[in-house]
Amino acid sequence: MKKVDLDSARGRAVTARIISIIIEDLHPYEIVSVEGFKKMISYLAPDYPLASSKYYASKINDTHVLALSRLQEILGTVPTVAVTANLWTSQASHSHLGITTHFLDEQWKQVTRLIDCMELPGDQHTAADIAAALKERLQHWHL
């Protein structure tokens, strides 16, 4: 069977679904290299030439950049945003800061979006250090 071009409409459609599986189900890029995944694609889309994990990683990065841009656009139009911050330490003793926004969309539906998740440097656990990190990230998002 003749394989479709990855840049064709069909190729882009199958690639989009593979990217969706990786993102939504939190799979590693390397899932495209395992036998079971290869067999599934071969059965479901025999005309699709499965690419390398690096190819899908670059497509996911492109998707991420687009999503960030869209979120920045949306946040730019919202008159009021509530922000929550979460701090935690992993089992490996790494401290993290998560920042979430909450707002109402044009239909008055509540929307929640994680805008940042970052590791805090090992010695920066004071209120002043956390406030500085939070301020820097909120300024980055123009909030």
DALINPE-V580935 format. One record per pair of residues at least 4 apart in sequence whose C-alpha atoms are under 7 Angstrom apart, sorted by the first residue. I is the first residue (numbers start at 1). J is the second residue. D is the distance in whole Angstrom. If there is no record, write none. Layout:
# DALINPE-V580935
((I;J;D) (I;J;D))
This chain:
# DALINPE-V580935
((1;47;6) (2;47;6) (3;47;4) (3;48;6) (3;49;6) (4;8;7) (4;11;6) (4;47;6) (4;48;6) (4;49;7) (5;11;6) (6;11;4) (6;12;6) (7;11;6) (7;12;6) (8;12;6) (9;13;6) (10;14;6) (11;15;6) (11;48;7) (12;16;6) (13;17;6) (14;18;6) (15;19;6) (16;20;6) (17;21;6) (18;22;6) (19;23;6) (19;56;7) (19;60;6) (20;24;6) (21;25;6) (22;26;6) (22;27;5) (22;28;7) (22;29;7) (23;27;7) (27;31;7) (29;53;5) (29;56;7) (29;57;6) (30;53;5) (31;37;7) (32;37;6) (32;38;7) (32;53;6) (33;38;7) (33;53;7) (34;38;6) (35;39;6) (36;40;6) (37;41;6) (38;42;6) (39;43;6) (40;44;6) (41;45;5) (41;46;7) (42;46;4) (51;55;6) (52;56;7) (53;57;6) (54;58;6) (55;59;6) (56;60;6) (57;61;6) (58;62;6) (59;63;6) (60;64;6) (61;65;6) (62;66;6) (63;67;6) (64;68;6) (65;69;6) (66;70;6) (67;71;6) (68;72;6) (69;73;6) (70;74;6) (71;75;6) (72;76;6) (72;141;7) (73;77;7) (74;78;7) (80;103;7) (81;101;6) (81;102;6) (81;103;5) (82;101;6) (82;102;5) (82;103;6) (83;99;7) (83;100;6) (83;101;5) (83;102;6) (84;99;6) (84;100;5) (84;101;6) (85;97;7) (85;98;6) (85;99;5) (85;100;6) (86;97;6) (86;98;5) (86;99;7) (87;96;6) (87;97;5) (87;98;6) (88;95;6) (88;96;5) (88;97;7) (89;93;6) (89;94;5) (89;95;4) (89;96;6) (90;94;5) (90;95;6) (94;119;7) (94;122;7) (95;119;6) (95;120;5) (95;122;7) (96;117;7) (96;118;6) (96;119;4) (96;120;5) (97;117;6) (97;118;5) (97;119;6) (97;120;7) (98;116;6) (98;117;4) (98;118;7) (99;114;6) (99;115;6) (99;116;5) (99;117;6) (100;112;7) (100;113;6) (100;114;4) (100;115;6) (101;112;6) (101;113;5) (101;114;6) (101;115;7) (102;111;6) (102;112;4) (102;113;7) (103;110;6) (103;111;5) (103;112;7) (104;108;5) (104;109;5) (104;110;5) (104;111;6) (105;109;5) (105;110;7) (105;111;7) (120;124;6) (124;129;5) (125;129;6) (125;130;6) (126;130;6) (127;131;6) (128;132;6) (129;133;6) (130;134;6) (131;135;6) (132;136;6) (133;137;6) (134;138;6) (135;139;6) (136;140;6) (137;141;6) (138;142;6) (138;143;5) (139;143;6))
